[in-house]
Amino acid sequence: MTPVRTVATLRRQLDEWRVAGDTIALVPTMGALHDGHRALIRAARERTCRVVASLFVNPMQFAPDEDFTCYPRDEAGDIASFLDAGVDLVYAPGTRDMYPHGFATTVTPGGAGEGLEADHRDGFFSGVATVVLKLFMQTGADVAVFGEKDYQQLVVVTQMVRDLDLRIDIVPVATVREADGLAMSSRNAYLGGDDRQRAAGLFRILMETRGALDAGEPPDTAVRNAVRRLEEAFDAVDYLSLRDPVTLSAAERRAGAARLLCAVRLGGTRLIDNVAVTLPGGE
C-alpha cells in the first residue's frame, strides 16, 4: 500500500469512491499502531464501505517540553498493519503538507476543552481540534472513529462537530486494554521494568473507586481516597475528577452517569485513563 501524501491526490481517490456510491470512514492516528487502533479500524469497517486512516504526528498538539521528537514512529510497520486491518487508503501528509507556509488559522475549543488535560498540556486541544477539523475537511468523510481512552479528546471533537454544524458522525470505541488492565497507548513503549508493572495499578484503582461509588460511598470521599492511593502508587497525580460524560462539567454532586478521569506520571511517562461510573442516587 502506497500512502497518499497530498490533499489533491487524496481527494481524487475519495471522489472516485463517492461517485461509485461508497461511504467513507476516517480513522485519525499518529501511528505506532496497537490493538486499540485495530479496534477503531474494525468499527469503521462495520459502518462504511471504505476506510481511510491518517498517519500524522501532529506537532501542534505537543508543547515544547513534550515528546514530539521521540514519539514512536514506524511508517513502514504502520502501513503494513493498516493493510492487514483492512484499511483502503493511508493518508500520510508531511508537516508542510498539513501546515503550509503562511498557515495562520487555528481552532480553540472552550467548554469540554477547558480543564483536565488542558491544565497540564498548553495548547493541546487547539492543536487536536485544528488538525482534526483539517482532516474532516480534507477527506469529507461520513464517519470518524475515536477511542474512549482519550475521553476528553473524544468529547472535544464531538462538541466541535456539533458547534460548527459539520456533516460527519463521530463514533466512540471502548478502550482496549492489556491483560492486566493497562489502557493500550503508543506511549506505553516508554514503560520498562517495574514501571510497566506499576502502570497497571492505575486501572485497578479506578475500578476499585467505581466499586466504592457503586456501594454508596459519597463521591467526594471516594475521590479523596483514590487520590491518596494514586499518590502512593505513582510519582505524581495531575488530576482525578468526576465529570458529566457529555459536557465534562463537574459532576461530584450529581446523581446518575458520570466519567471518572485521571492522569498520573510514572518516571518520564504520563498515563491517562477513565472509566464510566454511576453516582449515588442515579437510576
Disulfide bonds with the S-S distance in Angstrom:
none
